[in-house]
């Protein structure tokens, strides 16, 4: 089975390392970002809300242009393991700082989604009510346009969610906008893992090579005609039989 390779680990409290993940990928490579959830927040009663948050995050990332693995969802939730995976195929995009294709769109698309999620929480009346129950928590940043500010928003709401008085009234479904609830539920005692799946590229390359050979064979059949191909096949079988015949002493 193809095994992934860990290329980076990002602290949950920081998140800013996600902005630099592109350096590990080239266009066409398969990547994955694994997000660990805190079981104290992602409880069984929050299961449906967590799935809604996953769908919201997937919609955000697809809107920005992130491409999923063929035939698979871009964002998936493994509930029993409390893990969310973002599986993407890195894409090329022209950059004003370099030649066309110099900038690879991979996990860098997560950063804008993170910031939008933080802005959603900042403007949420639900979040305001939750924080009001824990007055000693810091105020949310007034203006958010970068990862540090976004990370602080999630950390504050995450800490609030740990208080029993807040957990009793917390409903994750009210925080799912822009996938914000995903970042709120992250486990600060674990790290976000960024993985590369090089074997996926090899399989993809082998598949393309096989398709090319098949296309060449079809083209040969069309040009030579079926009778000629049949004759060649019969001749090949005859040669094989001669080669397999036991040799006389």
Beta strands, then each sheet from edge to edge (+ up, - down):
strand 1: 5-11
strand 2: 30-36
strand 3: 67-68
strand 4: 75-78
strand 5: 83-89
strand 6: 91-93
strand 7: 103-105
strand 8: 191-196
sheet 1: 1+ 8- 2+ 5- 3+
sheet 2: 1+ 8- 2+ 5- 4+
sheet 3: 6+ 7-
end
